[in-house]
Amino acid sequence: MSINKITQTLELQRIIDALQDGVYITDAKGVTITVNQAYERITGIQRHKVVGLHMADVVKAGYISRSVSLEVLRELEPITLVQTIYDNRKILVSGTPMFDANGNLEYIVTTVRDVTELLQAKHAQEKLAELLTIRDIYGRNEPANLTLMINKATRACYELAQKVAATNAKVLIEGETGTGKTLLARFIHQHSANPSGPFLELNCAAVPEALLEAELFGYAPGAFTGASSKGKQGLLEVVNGGTLLLDEIGDLPLSLQAKLLKVLAENRLLPVGGTEFKNTNFRLICATHHKLRERVKQGAFREDLFYRISVVPLTLPPLRERREEITPLFQHYIRVFNQQHERDCKWSAASLSILERYQWPGNIRELMNVTERMVVTASTDQITPDLLPAEVMPAVEFPSYSHDTSLKGQVEALEQYLIEEALRKHCTTRNAAAALGIDQSTLVKKTQRWRAQTAPQGGRHSEN
């Protein structure tokens, strides 16, 4: 090699070493001529180990997963691809052919950029987008304050829930529909060791059996007709590091019960149509309105799965057995729906007295329904008994103080009932009048008139 040629080569090396991107140069046959310092830094492959090697031998030696130079050599046009180098990092490689004056291939110049962190960030962004989508589909943003329902009737249930929340013990929540099982599950998640992890919910009774397996376990690309070509992560994988609530677990098909049991035993899952297991680790909370022991006896639920998911059983009583919570719940939800619908509605004491005595077969969910209906339909800000929906009224039983069946007579009978109930509850006329929103003198006059007309109802009350 002439002095001029050596000088030119050294000058070229100095120039490409000044570049921040990696550079890899081969001749027209695919034999390595040189690489720059940035290439050595990015890939960890030293120049002296590859100079003089054909690109096929570089791939064979395991330095790179595939060669863009060989692709350019075959296609004779620029090519870009992602390579995996020996330490599993990803690099973006762009190869460009260089031709002489006669159009003959002379060199292949390849530039290299490390995109490992970029791809990881993109993957994290995709995972976040998928997680947010799943949360939109399965999660319910319950607006209630989680401490609101820790009242006398449910205090023991919530205290036990808080005690086990910091552990990874599996919890089974039983109770009628609408009693607040999801709210209790969120309470457990928020007091867990990882409250910042995802909280996802799936209602096993709301998803068709044919789709339930794919929703839980995900599926491999093209696993079945209509499946996405990219495949899909299942909830059991997406919820990794968080909490999964399987609502209405009693309706989970027996075939999926066996698969779920295996996931809980091994902390790994196999997507539909997949061939590789995926690891997962999450907190499982199950909820049901069924009595699962009865389902086990009927052969509709696996006994081994029952004992696996019910390490800590919790039972939420129906709202009719938690009457002291009804008024606080109504006051809370009217604030929620006032804000949502830009109203300023308030319950009258008489309305709350009626609502407290309704049986609430739909529990808290029905209570929320009635509250929102009142907020959006009430013609005045004060929600009085005459505005209440008809279905809550028949459940209100009060003594017949008058044989008068006219509207005026019945309204007066209801008024007398509410005042007598307020006196029974608050003991003094002052407190009873304050609770009903009327003057004490008005209440006293009414009670005196009724007592003059009929026999005393329930004894004397203090006037202080």
C-alpha positions, 0 to 999 in steps of 0.5 A: 500500500502506498504512502498516500493510500495509508495517509488517506486511510488514516485520515478517513479513520480519524474523520469517522472516529469523530462521528457520534453514530457508529460506522461500519464499512465493507468492500464490494464483497462484504469483507470488513474494512474498518469500524469507528470508535462509536461503533465499538462503544455502541456494540462492544465489538472491537475493531481488530476482531472484525476487520478482514472478516466477511459479514457472513462470518461476523454473523456466524461468530455471533457478534450480530444477529443479521447483517445489513451489509449482506442485504445491501449486497444482495439488493444493491439499494439502501436497507435499514433494519434492527439488529440484536447484538450479543448482549441483547441490546437493539441497534438501528442499522442503515446500510448504503451502497457506494458505486464508482464512476462506472456504476460498480459497487465499491463500498457498503457504508453502514451507520449504527445507532443504539435504540435499546432505550428508545424501544424500551420507552416505546414498549413501556408507552404501548404497555401503558396505553394498553393498560389505560385501555383495559382500565377504561373497559374493566375499571370503574372509577368509583367516586366514593370515599373509601372510609365512608362505609366504614360504619358500625355495621361494616366496621369489623369487615373493613378492619379485617380487610385492612389487616390482611391488605398488606399481605398477599393473601387471596380474599373472597368477598361475598354479598348481595349485588350492589353492596359495595364489593368493588369498593371494598376490593379497592380499599384493600388494593389502596392499603396493599404493599403496592397501591401504585400498581394497576387495579383491574376488574373483570366481571366473569358474568358479563363476558361471553364464555367464548371470549372470557379465556382470551380476555383473561389469558390473552392470545398469540398472533393469529391464534383464532379467526379474527384474532389480531395479527399482533396478539393480545395481552390478557388481564392476568399478564397486564395486572402483573405487580397489581391487583385483579378483582374477578367479580362474580367468580361463581359464574366462571366456567369450570374449564377456566377454573382449572386454568386459573387454578394452575396460574395461581399455583405456578404464577405463570400463564399460557396465552391462547394459541401460545407455546411459551409460558409468561410469568405473572405475579399479582394480588387476586381478590374475588367477589360473588353474590353466590354462596360459593360453598353451595356452588361447590356442593352443586358441582358448579365450582371447583372445591380446590379453587374455592379453598385457593381463593378464599384464604380470607373470606369477607361478607358485606351485609345488605344495606337494609341491615346497615341502616345507619349508613343510608343517610351518610351515603345519600349525603355523599352521593348527592354531593357527587352528582351535584358536582357532576350535573352542576346542581345544588340539590339537598335532601329534606329531613322528611325525605331522608326519613322515608328513604331510611326505611326503604328496604333497598333490594338493589343496595348501594347501586340502587341508592346511587340510582335514586340519588342521580335521578333526583338530582337530574329531575328535581324541579327544585333544589330541595328534594321533598317527599312528593318528589321521591320516586314511587317505588320507594314510597310503598315501603314506607309504613306508618300508622293510620292516624286518620280515617280520612282517605283524601289527599289532605288527610293522608298528607297530614297522617304522613306528617304526623308519622314523620314528626313522631319518628323524629321525636322518637329518634331525637328525644326533644322537640327542639332537636326534632324540629331542627332535624325536620327543618321547622320551628320548634313552636310549629312542631309543638302546636301540631303535636298538641293538636293531635294529642287533643284529638286522639290518644297519646302516641308513645308517651311524653317528650321533653320540651327542652 
